[in-house]
């Protein structure tokens, strides 16, 4: 995944709003597919204070099925 990341790429607010529903449902579908397969997923967030880490984690909690989620 990191090899495919485009560093420095920005998405306009209108493009984000257009893609958001599909991205959100795709993320939930991936979670649903991985759970019975027993595939663990670990997300690590790093950044400076005030960079939006907590807001991002909160948004993921809103989007995903909370069963099986653990935040430390």
RAVEN-V613102 format. One record per run of one state. SS is the DSSP state (@ for helix, = for strand, . for the rest). FROM is the first residue (numbers start at 1). LEN is the number of residues. If there is no record, write none. Layout:
ss->(SS & SS)
from->(FROM & FROM)
len->(LEN & LEN)
This chain:
ss->(. & @ & . & @ & . & @ & .)
from->(1 & 2 & 5 & 13 & 38 & 53 & 64)
len->(1 & 3 & 8 & 25 & 15 & 11 & 9)
